[in-house]
């Protein structure tokens, strides 16, 4: 049931009583359902209530279907008027309905965070005073924030040609449009000072925005708030100032007020940046208009300020959870609230509580809790999100750090270290700005976050992180058209507020300062890195970056939402994208034109009609725990996935592994099986979106193929090598089933609108046929090689596949004397090198530096977290459960000891003279990577 109530005067301790039952039941005062609606407010309020959850009358014993509803008003005051509107008896209440001051008994605890936060108080001791230094520090923080928004002493009339001027002009040009949007709403004030206008509802109240109510969602005003403020602050337009006040009064009357739940607060935090920053920037004007206290109370309520006072995410019994969405939104609004408080001892106390809150939000949490994970990846919706959400949250942390830098108000050193390590990890994902589509959650069609998050690097570098100076200089490149495009396209607030004039002024000043200091731009270091909390492997060398993405019991397959990523089903099925600097288009990875979403490079998929890829199932987990990587001293790597499609075809399985050795990637697949007799199963080598039709590629010859269209099929077990149109080489030792197609591809936008697209492509894949029973493949990737180089490499491959079956994938590369193991079954004997046996499915690299010196690297990819089939199935306690420790035993041939001190988490258990074997114990947790430098006992004795 839903109902809106308008109250002309607040009535403390008074309420409406709603009773539902039969006429007889109501006459006997034994309704089946009854609930109270408190009247301690003026204006509009609403209640969304599930009658069987919150309104059952404990005295009722019948089973009659209610036929009548009565509303009982308080007997006094007799002059009070209460109005009822938008009454609905509905079988569908949005799952995010929530408690508030009118209905505190709503039992939907998970989504009643706002009400719960309003009850919290800080546990920190009271402050007895605010010192002059602290007052000055608060003023410093506010001055920095003001400068971040509007710049520091910018002469807008005489701005030189610069990124700041470009954005300033773009901002001014959008203001008339936003103000016209406001004017079209006909928000007016009558002769009695009463504001009239359309009804305001939350996004979840979809019925209210239709006839006959024709209301508006609060999110429609997200940018209007700030447009009115900008027009007043930048242009001196007093009319816009008055419109801002009128809008505040109208919103307040409509229920945008302290203690009002609006039915649901789920979307409010995501669309209130304009309101929150507007209150901050108009603080003095609000005080002069006698509206400040009212809006402060409203800001405190909707920003869930109580969480900043008392936040216990590690407590199993607490409902508190770190939420990346809230970190990138209301966390900053909490700070705004504190800053515009009058100076007082309580302001100091709140600030200290707030910084403790931020420390907890930016802690690294083992398990499924958001935001930061071991390895410094980040989660949202219990999964990897590296193109949105998490980088946004870390921007807010970076801005807070910058604002308080040099004051007595500080974050913990572990927090600032976490921010830095995240930024360095994030930088390693890109080349230069673009990251693999597979890392972008439901936004693979968007631009890379590295293109816009440069400011986080600048803010932290200016706050003392020397290591980030060179990373910032590498990203800050106003002469790059891809980078500079944001200067006049990103000019407004959205879910959070970053694209400001001050952002560009600070960045340019930081670039000038660091350059004068002699700092040089520096790209991420070459080598291999596995991010096992994200089921991701990175391999970088020269100017290229290869990213591989899998999924498992702990990392879901893909996410779609609303209009986004509707064809994303296979994006994590071993997606192996090769990027060089220059953008997706210059790498053949522009998915907006004719992209076949069945054929992400490196994936093993079923090729089904594109529209059949669209399905509401998403964020599904495999039942396999073996997906992850191991790195050997950051130089060599192995990544492997036991793939099982548990969402769409439970018969579909495959074992997939990649061995990253030197400048090549050896890709193996085995035990590919499903029972689909209609759709063919394929492993895609590459899908290259071409610029035109004459881009050359090479197929077993150093003579380029420019023919368009073109098609070839290999039906023998011969070796074939190729170079794709973007200069990446491939060697297929047994190319039977290799298909190459070159022509126009037809597809759809990766959105819900089914808009058709097309593009020119060269695509190569291995065809495993329908219903494969034991499909397999082997090929080598040689990024950025000439045809001559690939042809030479194909003559004498320098690796051996020692095993490729359902028990293990093992490869030895002779040039570097390294063996990589993906050991699915720990019971098998190992006879390939020093490693003799393990007792757990693990990934291992054995690097032989000499006959008496090895580096053994090991990772157990099983995070050992509570199991789930899809997002949303875990309890609060399970979400907070960290990775469980397990002792992994590895037995080596020979008598080995540590060359130096024992690595953390590794123990030399024993040497068995009878079998001439050494046993090592690894404390495996969080899929940690161990590098163990070992020498023979005899060498050390010398």
N, C-alpha and C positions, 0 to 999 in steps of 0.2 A: 504494500500500500504506500502511496505517496500523497502528500498534501502540503500545500503552502498556506501559511498563516500570516496575515498582516496585523500588526498591533500598533495602536496609536500612542500608547503610553506604557512604559515598563511597569510590570507588577511583580515585585519580589515575592518569592514563595507562593505565587499563584500559578495555576495551570489550567489548561483545557484537558478534559478527560474524554477520550474516545472509547465508546463501548460498541461492540458488534455482537449480535446474536439474533434470536427470534424475538418477535414482539413480546411473547410471554416471558422469555428469559430476561429481557430488559426491564419488563414491568416488575419482575421479582428481584431485580438488581443482581442477577447472576449471569452476566454476559459471558459468551465463550471467549471473547478477546477483549482486553482492556489495556489502555496505555495512557500515559500522561504526556502533555506537551507544555513545557514550562514557558511562562510568559515574561521572563525577565529581560525584555528587549523592546526596541521600537523598530518599525519597518517590517520587511518580509523575512520569514524564516521557513525552512522546510524540514520535513522528516521523511525519510525512507525507512520502512520497517517491514521485516518479514514477520507476519503475524504468528506463525507457528514457532518462531524463534524467540521473539521478545514480547509478545502480547498475550500469551496464554494465561487465562485466569486460573490460578491454582485451585480455586474453590469450585470450578466448573467440572461436572462429571458426565455431562451428556455428550451427544454426538450429532446434534442438529446442525444443519448448514445455516449460517447466519443469513437473515433476510433484511435486517434493519440495522442502521447505525445511528447512534445518538451522540451528540457532542455536548458535554456538560461544562458550562462556563462558570468561573468563580462568581460568588454572590456579590463581591465588591471588588473595586469601586463600581457603582452603578452607572457612572458616566463613561466608562471605558468602552471603546468600540474595537471589535476584532472581526477581521474579514477572512473568508476561506476562498481559496482558488486552486486551480490545477489539481483537483482531487482525482486520484486514479486508484482503482482496485485492479492491480495487475499481477499476473503470475510471474513477472520477470522484474526482479530488482537487481541492479548492477552489483556484481560481486564485491565492489569496493565501497558499498554503502557504509556509513560510519557514524559514530557517536559524536555528540556535541553538547553544548550547554542546555539545549532544549530537550535532548533525549540522551542523557548520559548512560542510560542502561542498554543501549545498543550493544549487542554481544559480539560484533564482528571485530575482535581485537586486532587481527592482522592489519586491518585498514583503518583503525581508529587512532593512528599515531598522533594526529594533531591534538585530539582531545587528551590523550595520555600525556603528551609533552606539556600540555598546559598545566598539568598537576605537579610537574617536577620542580624541585628547588635544588640549588647547588649545595653540595656537601662541604665545600671549602669554608674555612673559618671566615667570619666577618672581618672586613677591613675597617680599621679604626679611622683612617684618614686617606686622602688623596694628596700626594705631594705635588709641589710645584713642578718637579721634573716629570711626573706622570701626566700632569695636565699638558705640559709642553709636548710630551711624546704623543699624546692623543691628537693634539693639533698637527703634529708632523705627519702622523698617519693619514689624517683627513686631507691635508694639503697634497700629499702624494697621490691619494685616490682621486682627488679633484683634478690633479694634473694628468693622471692616467686617462681620465675621461675626456677632458677638453684641452689637454696640453698645458705646458708650463710657459705662461707669458707669451703665447702665440699672438702675433699681429695678423689677425685674419684678413685685414684689408691689404696687406702687403706680403703675403706668403710667397716665397720663391717656388719655382717649379720643383716639386718634390712629391714623394708619396703622401705626405700630410696634406698638401694642397689638393691632390687628386681626390683623396677621400673627403676632404672638407667640401669641395664642390659637389661631389656625388651625394653627400649627406644633405646639403642644402636643396639639391634638386629633387629629393624624394619627399621633403617636408610638405609641399603643397598637396601631394597625392594623399598622404596620411591625414592631413587636416581636412581635406575634402571628404574622406571616408568618415571622419567624425561628424562633419556638418550634415552628411546624408542621413545620420541617425536621428536628427531632430531632437536632440537633448536640449530642453528649454527650461527656463525658470519663470514661474508665473509671478503675479503681482504680490503674492504672499511669501515669495521666496522658496516655494516648493518646486523641486526639480522633477520634470517629467521626461520619460523616454522609454525605450524598449525594455522588456524584461531581460534580466541578466541571469544566466544559468551556467552550470559547469558543463564541460564537454560530454560528460556521461549522461546528461539529461537530454537525450536526442529528441524526444517527443515535444519538448517545450520550444524548440526552434522551428517547429512546423505550424501550419494553420491549425487552430485559430489563434494561438498565442504569438507566433511569429517573434519569439524571443531571440536573443543572441547569446552565443557562448562567450564566456569571459575571455577566452583565448583570442577572440577577434580584436581585442583591444591591446594585445601584447605590444605592438609597435606604435599604436596611437598614443599611449601614455608618454613615451619618450619623445615622439614627434612634437607634441605640445610643449614639453619641457625644452627641447632643443630650440624650437621656434622662439620661445620666450628668452632663453639664455643667450642664444647666438644672434638673434635678430631683434631682440627687445620688444617682441610683440605682446602687448598687454592683453590683447584678446585671447591669445593662446593660454596665457596664465589663467584667465577667468574660465576658459573652457576646461582646463585641468581641474580647477576647483569644482566646477559643475559636475564633471565626470566623477570626481571623488564623492560628492554628495549623492549622486545618483547611484553609484555602486553601493554606498553605505545603505541607502534606503532599500536596495534590492537584496540585501543580505550579506554583502561583502563587509563583514564586521567581526570584531572580537567575539569568539564563542560560537560563531555560526558555521555549521558544517557544509552548508549548501547541498546536502545530500551525499556528496562524495568529495574527498579532497585529493583523489588520485592524480588528477591532471593539473591541479591548481599550481603545485610547485613548479611544473614545467612551463607554465605560461604566465608567470607573474614577475618576470625580470623588469619589465617596463614599469610596473607599479612600484616595486621595491626601490629601484634606482631613482624613480621619480620622486618618491618620498625623501630619499637621501638628498637629492640635489635641490629640492624645494623646501628644505627644512626651515629656513629662515622665513620664507613666505608663508608656510603653514602656521608657524608660531604667530605671525602677525595677523593671520586670518582666523586664529583661534580654532584651528583644525588639527594641530600637531598631536595633542594627547590622544585624540580619537584614532588617528592613523597609526600612531605608535603602537597602540593596543592591537590594532588590526594586523600590522606587520608582525608583531610578536606572535600572534596566534597562527597566522598562515605560514610563517617561516618555521614553525615548530621550535621556537626558541628554547623551550624547556630541554630539548635534547642537548643543547649546548651547555646546559648546566649540570646534567646528570646523564651519562651515556655509558652503558655497560655491555658492549657487544660480545665480550668473551664469556659473560655469565650465562651458563646454560639455562638458568631460570628466568633470565631477562628476555623481554620481547624485543629489545634493541638489536638492530641489525645495521651493519654498514651498508649504505645504499649509494651506488655511484651516481644515480640521478640526483640524489639529495646533496651529495658532495659538490656537484657542479652547479647547483642552484641555491637551495636555501642556506647552505653553509655561508655563502657570501652575504646573504640577506641578514643572517644572524650578526655578522660583523657590522653591517650597515646600521642595524638597530643599536648596537653598543656605541658606535661612534657618534651617533646623533643624540645619545642620552646627555643630559646635563652632567657636568663633571661632579663626581661624588665618589665616596669610598665604594659604593655598590657597583659603580661602573668598573672600577679596578677589579673587584671580585668577579664580575661577569666576564671580564676580558681574560682573566686567568683560567676560568672554567672553560671558556670558548677555546683557548689554545690547547687545553687538555683534550677537548672534544676533537679538534683537528688532528692532534697526535694519534688518537685512536682511529680516526677515519683513514689515516694514511699509514697505518701499521701494515706490516706484511702478515697475512693470515694464511696459515696452512688450512687446507680444506676448501669448501665451496663458498665461503664468505667473500663478498666483495670488499675492497676494490683491488688491492695489490696482493699478488701471489708470490710464492718462492720463485726466484728467477726474474722477478720484477715485471712479469706480464700483469695483465689486469682483467678482471671479470666484471661483467654485468649480465644479468639474467642467468647467472651461474655458468657463464661461458666466456670465451675469449672475445674481447672487443677492443681492437687497437686503432680503429678509425673514427671512433666517436665514444661518447660516454667517459671511458677511462682517461684518455688524453685531456678531455674537457675538465674532469675532476682534478687532474694534476695541474692544469692551468690555474684553477682556483687556489690550490695549495701554493703554487708558485707566486701568485699575486699576493696572497696573504704574507708569505715570507718576505717578499720585497717591501711591502708596506710597513712591516714592523722591524725591518733591518736596522740595526744600530740602536734600538730602544731596549728598555728593560723587559719588554714583553717578547718572549722568544718561544719558538717551537723546540722540541727536543732535538738533539743532534741526530738521533736515529731517524727522525722524521725527515730532516733535510737531506740526510744520506739516502733515504728511500726515494725522495723526489729526484735526486741526481741520478741514481742508478736506473730509475724508470726512464728518465729522459735519454740516458745513454743506450739503454735497451731499445727504446722506441726509435732512436736514430739508426740503430743497426737494422731495423726492418725495412728501411727505405733506400731507394737508389734513383735519384737523389731525393725526390719527394714521394714518388709512388711506392706503395707497398702492395704486396700480393692481394688480389681481390678476396682471397680466402680469409684474410685477417680482419675483414671489415664488417662482420656481423651481417645485419640485413641491409647494409648500404654498400655493396660492392660496386655500384654504378657511380658512386660519388668520387670527389677528388680526395687525394690523400691528406690526412690531418697534418702531416709534416709541412705541407704547403702553408698552413695557417698557424701552426703552434710554435713557430720560431720564437714568439714572445716569451714562452716559458723558459727557453734556454737563456734568453737575455736577462730576464728577471732574476734567475738563480745565479747567473754569472755575475751580475751586478751586486748580488748579495753575498758573494765570496767564493763561489764555486769556480775556481780557475779552470778546471777541466772542461767546463761547458763553454768557455769563451770560443775555442776553436770550432766546436760543434755549431755554435750559433753563427759564426762567420761563414761556415759552410752552407748554412740554410739561408741566411740573409743575402738575397741576390736580386735587388730591384731591377737589374737590367735583364733578367730572365723573364720572358713574356708569360710563361706558365705561372711563375711566382707573382709577378706584378699584377696579374688579372684581378686579384682580390682587392686591390686598393680602391677600386670604384664599384666593386660588386658586393663586398662585405662592408656594410656601413651602418647597419642597424643592430639593435639587440634582438636576440631570439630566445632560445631556451636559457641561455646565459648571455652575459654581456662582455665581449672581448674586443670586438672590432671598433676601436675608438681612435680618436685623433692622437691621444697620448700614447697609444700602443705603438704607432709608427714613429712618433717623435722619440720615444725612449729607445726604440730599436735602432734608429739611425744614429742617435747619440752613442749608444753602446758600440755599434760597429766602428764609429770613428775613434772612440776611446781605445778599443781593443787593438785596432790597427796601429794606432800611435804607440801602443805598448809593445808592438812587434809581434803580436799574436798572428799566426797564420791559420787560414781555414784548413780544417782537417776532416777527411772523410772517415767513416768507420774502418776499423782494422780488418784486414783480410783474415779468413779462417772459417771455421765451422762452429756453430752454436746451436744447441738444442734447447728448446723452451717447452719442457714436458708438461707444464700446467696448461699449455695451449695446444699440445700435440703438433708442434711446429719445429721444423729444422731450417736453419739459414746457412748458406755456403757462399762466401764472398771471395772473389779474387779479381785482380786487375780492375776492370771497370764494370764487372757484372755481379749480379746477385741472384742466386737461385733459392727460392722459398718452397718448401714442401709442407703440406697441411694434411693431417689425418683427423680421425675422430675415434672415440672409444667409449668406455663406460663412464668417463668423467668429462669428456668434451663432446657436446652435442654435434650433430651432423651439419645443421645450418639453421638459420633463423630467417623467417619472413615476418612481415608485419604490415598490415594495411595495404599500402600500395607498393611495397618494396620487396625485392628479391623473391618474387613468386616462382622463379625457375631455378632456385638455388639448391635444389636437392643434392646434387653431386659435387658441390663446390669443395668438399673436404674429403673426397674419396681418393686422396693421394695427389691433389692439385700441386703441380710442380711448375711454377712460373719463373721465367728467366727475364730479368729486367736489367737494362742499362739505362743511364741517365737520359732523360728526354721526354718522358711521359708514356702513358699506355699506348697511345697511337703509334709512336715511333718504335714500339716493341711488338706491334701486331696484336696487342691485348686490349684494344678498344672493344668493349662488349656491347656498345650501343648500336652497332651496325651489322646486322646479320649473324650475330654470334650464335653458335649451336651450343646450348647450355648442357647438352649431354657430353660435350667433348672438351672439358677443361684439360689442359695439358697434364700428362702424368696419371690421370685418373683411369680406373677400371670401372666401367659403368655398363648399364644396359641402354642401348640406343632406342629410345621410345619417342613417339610423336610429341613435339614440344608442348602442346597444350595439355598433354597428360602429365607433364611434370608438375603442373600446378596442383597443389593439394594442401589442405589445411594442416596436415601433419608436419610438424617441424620441432626443432629442439629435442630430437630423439637421441637417446644414448644407445650405443651398441652394448651387447653383453660381454664384449671382449675387453680385457684390461691391458692387453699388450699392444700399446701404441706409444711410441716415444723414440728418443734418440740418445746416443752417447757420443761424447766428444773426447778426442785424445789430444790433450794439451791445447785445445782450441784450433788444432791444425787439421785433423782428420775426423770423419764422422760416419756414423751409421744411424739411419732412421728406419723404423719398421712398423708395420701395422697389420694386425690380424683383423681383417675387415669383415664385418657382418652387418648386413642391412636388416635390422630388426623392425623397421617401420613400414617398408613397402613390399619387400619380398624376402621372407625369412630363409628362403633356400639359397640366397645369394651370399657367397663367401669368397674371400681371396686372401692370400698372404702376399704382402707387398713390402719390398725393402729397397733402400737406396744406400749405396756406399760411396762416400765423398772422399776421394783419394786424389791428391795432386790437383790437376786441373780438369778432372773428369768425374762424372757421376755414373755409377754402374747401377742400373735399375733392374731388379728381379721381381718376377711374379710367379706364384705357383698355386696349385689347388684352387683354381678359379672354377666355381661351380654355381649353377642355379638350375631351376627346372622350367625356365621361361622358354617355351617352344615358339614364341612369336617374335620377340625382340632379340636382336643380336647383341652379344656381349663384346665389348671393345676395350682396348687400352689405347688411349690417345697419346701420340708422341708430341705433336704440336698442332695448333690451330692458329694460323697467321692471318690476321686481318690486314690486307694489303692496301697500300696507297696506289690505286690504279690497277692495271691489269698486266703490266710488263715487268714487275719486280722479279728478278731471277731467283730460282732455287736450283739445287743440284741433286741429281738422283743417280748415284753410282758412276758419275762421270764428272770430270772437271770442266766440262762444257755446260754452260748455263742453259736452263730451260726457261724460256720466256713465253712459251705457248699458253694460250688462254682461250677456251678451257682446256684442261688436260686431265687425264686419268690413267692410273696404272695399278695393276694388281700383281703381286708376287705369289706364285703357286708352288715354288720349289723351296728346298731347305737351304738356299744359298745365302751368303752374306751380302748385305746391302748397306751402303752408307748414303747419307743425305746431308744437305745443308739447307735449312729453312730460309725464307726470304729475309730474315733478319740476322743471318750470319751465325746461327747455332747449328753445330754438327751432331749427327746421330749415327751410330753404328749398330746394326742389328745382325748378330751372328747367324741367326736362323730366321729369315724374313718371310717364311711361309705364312700367308695371311695378311701381309702388309698391303694396305690400301693407301693410295694417294689420290686426292681429288683437288682440282684447281678450277675454280669457277665462281659464279655468283651464288651466295647463300642467302636464303630467306629465313627470317626469324621474327622475333617480337621484342619490344622493350621489356626489360626485366621488371615490369610493373604489372598492375592488375588490369590495365586498360586494353591489353591485346593489340597495341599499336604495332603495325607491321614495320619491319626494317629489312634492309638488305645490305650486303657488302661483298667485296671481292676477297676470296680466301684461297690459301693453299693449306690443306689439312692432311695429316698422315696419321693412320691408326693401325693397330694390329687387331684383326678380326678373329675372335674366338668362337664365332658361330652362335647358334641358338642352343640353349640348355647345355652348356659345356659341363663336362664331368670331371675334368682334371686339366684345365687350361693353364698355360704358362707363357712366360715371355722372358726375354733378356735383351737389354739394349744399353748402349752407352751414350751419355750426353756430353758433348764437348762444346761448352759455351764459347761463342765469339771466336770461331776458327774459320780460316779460309777453306775453300774446297780442296786445295792442294794439301793442307795440313790434315784434314779429315781423311782424305784418300790415303795418305801415308800412314796415319794411325790405324786405319783399317787393315793394313797389310800384316801388322804384327801387334796384336793386342797384348798388353803387359799385365793382364790379370788372369786369374783362374777362378772359376766358380767351383768351389769344393763341395758344396751341398746346396740343393734347392728343392725342398719338399715340405711336407707338413710338420716336420720336426725342427727344421732349422734352415736358415739361409746363411751360407758362409762364403766369403770371397777373400782371396789373397791377391794383393797387388805386389808384383815382384819389384818394380822400380823403387818403391819406398819401403819394401820389406814389412808390410803391414797386413794384418789379418783382421777382418771384421766379422763379427758373429751376431746374428739375430737368432737366439736360442729359444724357440717356442716350447720345446719339450726338454726339461732338465735331466731326463733319465738317459739320454743318449751319450755314448762314449765319444770323446773328442780326440782326434788323432792328427790334427792339422798343424799344431804348433806347441807352445809351452802350456797353454790351457788344456787341462785334462778332463775336468768335470765341474759342474755347478749343481746346486740343489734347488734353484729357482729359475723360472723363465727370466732371462736377462739379456741385455745388450752388452757386448764386450768388444773392445779393440785391443789387439796385441801388437804393439810397435816394437820391433826388434832393432835396437840401436847397435847391438853387437851380440856375439854369442853369449856374452856374460852380462848384458845390460838390456833390460826391457822396460817399457812403460805399459802397464796394464790398466786400461780404463774400463769402468763398469758402471752400468745404471740399471736398476730395476724399475721398469716403466710403470709398474702398478702403484698407483697412489694410495691404494688401500683406504678408500673412503666409503661411506655408506652407499649402497647401490641404488640405482634408479633407472626407470625405463624412459622417463621424459621429465622435463622441467616441471616443477611444482608438486612432485610426489613426495618430497622429503619433509620430515618434521623440522621444527626449529632446532631441536637438539641435534639432529643429523646434519643440518646445515652448519652447525658450529663445531662438529666433530673434526679434529685435525687428522692428517695423514698418520696412519699407524706404522710404528717401527717394525722392521723384520730383519733378522740376522740372515744375511746371504753368505753361504760358504762357497768359495771357489778353490779348487785344487789345481796346483801347477806341477808340471814335471820338473824335477830338479830341486836343488837346495837354494832358496832365494831369501834374501833379507832386504829390508828397506835401505836404500842408498843414503838416506838421511833420517830425520825424525819421521815417525809414523804419521801419515796423513790423518786428519780429523775423521773419525768414524771408521777407520780401518785398523784391524788387529791381525798380527801374525800369530795364528793359533799354534801351529806346530810344524815341525819337519819330521817326516817318517822315513827313517833310514832304510827300512825294509823295502819300501816301494819307491824310494827316492822321490817323494812328493812333498810339497809345501802347501799348507792350508791357510788361506786368508779368510777373515770374517769382515763383512761390510755391514755397517748399521744403515740399512736402506730405509729412507723415509723421504717423502715428497719427490720421489723419482730423482734423487740427488745424483750428480755425476761425480765419480771418484777417479782421480788420476794417481796411480801408485807407481813410483819409480823404484825399480828393484834391480839388485845386482846379485850375482852368485856369491855364495859364502866364501868360496876359494879366493875370489878376486879381492874381497874385503880383507881377508886374512893376510894378504901380501902387503 
